[in-house]
Structures are given as structure tokens and as C-alpha cells.
Amino acid sequence: MRLEAIEKALLVWGPVSDEGITRIKQEGWLVVVPEGRPGMIGLRHNMIRLRRAGVKTVYCNDNVLGLLFYKKKIFKTFVFYKTKDEQGLTGFCGTLYAVLLSRLHQVTVEFLACPKPLPEFTGNAGVLGGKKYILNDEMRGLVEEASDERIEGEI
Amino acid sequence: MNSPLLFPVKLIDKGIKVLDETLLPFKEEYIDVQSLPEALTVLREMKTRSLGQVLLFFYSCVQFRDGNTIDSIADQFTQNRPTFDFAMLAQILKYQIGPAISIKDVVNGFVRGFDAARRRRAAYLAALLPKDAKILTICNVNGELIYLYEELIKAGKQAEFYVCETRPYLQGTRQTFWELNINNIPVKVICDNQAAALMRDKKVNCVVTGADRATTKGGVINKIGTYSLAVLAKYFNIPFYPLTQYPRDINIETIPIEERPQEETFMFLSGDFSQYDAFYPAFDIISHELVTQPIIMEMR
């Protein structure tokens, strides 16, 4: 697909839940599914579930988000969080990236809960597709561990 | 300190040797290029990029001009990499070639001058960066971050690098991380989407990137993901410095953004993804409002 073929789309970040898919289907638009590094949430979870539910999807790498906002292709972002309290919420790696880029481009963010039980998505930037791209035997200290991200003031 | 990426393309007696950047960090192998079609294939298949594509163009003009003009070679390069300004490189060459100076001498002089110029650019940037520079970067700038590190140390400053992995080709991990790490320069790799958290947590205090195109106003075009870094840096009040060369008086919005085949989105993943729609625009547009200061290369 070419970028120009995307006129108006939703963005999802974090693993979609069944309730979330129902909500997304109500909107009835194309859904952009980013890869979701390092655990490949987009590829391993979201593409499969959204397509199974009959949602039209298009896949991209995470670093394409900025261009999508710049070109005004995204009109709403759905963020799936792990936990929520009065001060804010905690989401998977990259949640702050998706939320801030949305907010800074005046795009509405709707927060929804992750599915229960919470799916496992582990990994780090040194490994992709099961292969190590850092040759040192000891990867610790060379990779910024991909941790959950807390969001408070940015909501 | 050294890196094969400082000069990834070499002129040899009969032909050109191109470092196959797609094999790094596992193998350092060179592709033997013997014709213009072979050079264009290397370019199209992303075997080389950035400085490599500049050198490949110049050396192709030296070696493969039979039946081609410099302009026609530039046109063919542009067809394969539309975002890069090969017409401007053709102008540089044509301007300098004369009865007393051959194209080979012009190209060799340019390469020597280019290396000296990027060292000066690194020194200039080093003077601007904080005493404890925590530098976030993306993709790869062909060894210039090694020069930057050397200049920072010379200036009595500390430096460490955070490198965005740069999906889908992983140039950040496979090239920038690799070349810094083998030179024992402090470096960590991050997922592209970790940039916001890194900035908020004050783990980085400046962003330094390359630039494939630059405007006189200060805007740039660079690898996809750069725009997000620039927007986030502005939000967190972190300076954003692109390394630029040959700024031109152009409207940045009119430059065609190369879109690569959608299969490349899944690069380095195993599986059949042919039933998925995907898209891969390879470059970002960064307007001058997001640029703290372009660090311009000055040739002498």
C-alpha cells in the first residue's frame, strides 16, 4: 500500500482486547497497526485479532508514526493500557511515544484496557525475530531495557 | 578509531567496490561493481546508502561513462533513489571538470575534502554540545559520530550515545551501534519507540542525526523516524542538530518521498506476511521550526 492510499485512519497502540475491537469496529475506519517493538505486539497480536474480526488493517514500523501524524492521516488513537489509577496509567513500551505524538498533533487518544489475562510480550532492542544483532556475548549494558511506561501529565 | 563505513565505497583500477551494508554486523563483504546497471542494482537493493550512494555516483561517473553523460547517470540514480539530490552532485562534478583536470582527479579531490570537512563539522558540533553529552541518534552517518566522540573528548567533554534501532533495516543497531561499540565508545541501542521515554527521563540531552537533503531555511529530509525525534525533542526542550550538506533554496514539501516495497516492512522477520497490507515510506520531512541548528558541512 502507498501512503497516499491512506486517507483517514485509526491508530492502535498496545494489545487490543475484544472490547476494544468492538469499539474500533464502531468507528469503521482503516486501522494502522504499528509493529510494537520489542515484543512485536502489532504483528503477533493486533494484526491477527483485528483481521479475524474483519477490521481493515495496514501494518507499519513504529517509526512511521510521526509521518502519519504529519500528513494528517490519523484522526484517533486507541491506546491499550496495562493498569490505570487516579494519577495516570501504565502501558507497554512505546506508549508515551504514541500518546505524545498523538497529542502534539491534536489527535484524540482513547484509552482502553488490555485484554485479561495480560498477554506476554518480552524482548529488547538487541533481538529481532529471535536473532541477536549485538555480537557481544554480554548484551546487558548495551541495550536500554524495554520497560513499561508510566503516563501521568501527558494524558 | 576507525570504521569501514567512513568510506563504504572504493574506486579500484577496474570497477568499484561497495561494502554490502545489509550484511553488517555479521560480515564485512564488498560487492564488485563492473557496470552502471550493477551500480544501480546495488543502490536499489539498499546495499549502500548515505555517503555510500554519493561515492557510488561519483565513481560511476569515473568508471561507467561510455555511452552515458554525467547528467544521464544522475537521472538513472534518481530513478532508483528519488529523495536524494543526484542532480546537485552532477552539477558539482561538471562545474569542476576542465581541460586541465580529469573527472577522476575531481572525484578524488572531493573525497579527500569531504573527509576533512566532516571532521571540521564534528569539531564544530562538539563545541555546541553539553559537557556530559548524552546523544540520541538514528540510522547511520558513516562514521561521523566516531569523529564527534573524538572531538568531544579532545574538548574535555564526556559523551555517550543512544541509538534508535531504525526499523526496518536496523541501520542503527547493525551499523551505528556496531561501529561505536567496536571503537569502545559508550553506546546503547533502543527500540525506536523508546525515544519519548528516554527524553522524559533525561537520559539524553541532545539529538544528532544525518540529513539526506537540506534547505537554506534549515529544514531537512532524513530517515523515517527522524521527524518523531525532532517533534519530541522540541516538546522536551532538547536541542535537535541535523548534520547537513549543500543546503538548497527549495520547498521541502515538493521533494518526493521514496516509498519502498511493502515487504521490506517485515525485514529480518521470518514468516509469510504476503496477505498483510503494509507501507514503508523511507524518509521524513523535518521543517526548520523543529531544527535547533543545522550543522552544515563546509567544503574548502
Interface residues (C-beta under 8 A of the other chain):
Chain A: M1 R2 L3 A5 I6 P34 E35 G36 R37 P38 M40 L43 M47 T57 V58 Y59 C60 N61 D62 N63 V64 L65 G66 L67 Y70 C93 G94 L96 Y97 A98 L100 L101 L104 N124 A125 G126 L128 G129 G130 K131 Y133 I134 L135 N136 G141 L142 V143 E144 A146 E149
Chain B: P25 F26 I138 Y162 C164 E165 T166 R167 P168 L170 T173 R174 F177 W178 N181 V187 K188 V189 I190 C191 D192 N193 Q194 A195 A196 A197 L198 R200 K203 I224 G225 T226 Y227 S228 V231 L232 Y235 I257 E259 Q262 T265 F266 F268 L269 S270 F273 Y276 D277 A278 F279 Y280 P281 D284 I285
